[in-house]
Amino acid sequence: MNSTMNLNILKVYWQGPFSIEDAIGEFGDNVTDYGFYQIYGTHNVNGADNLLYIGKSQNNILKYRFESHKKNWIDDEPSQITVYVGRFFDDDKPEDKTWDEYIDACEKMLIYHCQPSYNVREKYIKPSFLEKEYIILNIGRRHKLPAEISTFYFKATETFNHEKFWKYETQ
């Protein structure tokens, strides 16, 4: 994670697609299998291949999150779902406290920006990640996620004032 002048650049490498069964079998390593995931499926209104949920695996490995979702709701979905897994990568591994801050901010930004159908709680909470400046670079098989998300957009919309439009004056 690069941090320059309070700018935190978070690089997330995405893999997929996986079925839920393959994701459970693939991501059970206690050392490396923490990060993010996107779940796509059929939404009753929005149709097929729709981003249903974005989640994180911060304290438990991804496998346990997938098993929990499978038991609680995925088995009830009307069609097959697909999973994409994302993990931070960089030359410098941050301290645990910083990693926790990064994973929290990244998940909140992804949810707030993408508005997945099943992420109800985080979609409507005033973004707390605006205290710092972040750029998220989504690399690899990110599927429908934007390549880049930043706090700059959110900050600009929060401070927007139409009375501050630049005035063009002819001479």
FENTAPE-V540122 format. One record per backbone hydrogen bond with DSSP energy under -1.0 kcal/mol. NH is the residue of the N-H (numbers start at 0). CO is the residue of the C=O. Records with the same first field share a line. If there is no record, write none. Layout:
# FENTAPE-V540122
NH = CO / CO
This chain:
# FENTAPE-V540122
1 = 8
3 = 6
6 = 3
7 = 132
8 = 1
9 = 134
11 = 136
12 = 86
13 = 138
14 = 84
17 = 82
22 = 18
23 = 19
24 = 20
25 = 21
26 = 22
32 = 28
33 = 31
34 = 56
35 = 85
36 = 54
37 = 83
38 = 52
39 = 81
40 = 49
42 = 46
46 = 42
49 = 40
51 = 38
52 = 38
54 = 36
56 = 34
61 = 32
62 = 26
64 = 60
65 = 61
66 = 62
67 = 63
68 = 64
69 = 65
70 = 66
71 = 67
72 = 68
73 = 68
74 = 69
75 = 72
76 = 73
81 = 39
82 = 17
83 = 37
84 = 14
85 = 35
86 = 12
88 = 10
98 = 94
99 = 95
100 = 96
101 = 97
102 = 98
103 = 99
104 = 100
105 = 101
106 = 102
107 = 103
108 = 104
109 = 105
110 = 106
111 = 107
112 = 108
113 = 109
114 = 110
116 = 50
117 = 51
119 = 117
131 = 128
132 = 5
134 = 7
135 = 148
136 = 9
137 = 146
138 = 11
140 = 13
141 = 139
144 = 141
148 = 135
150 = 133
154 = 150
155 = 151
156 = 152
157 = 153
158 = 154
163 = 160
164 = 161
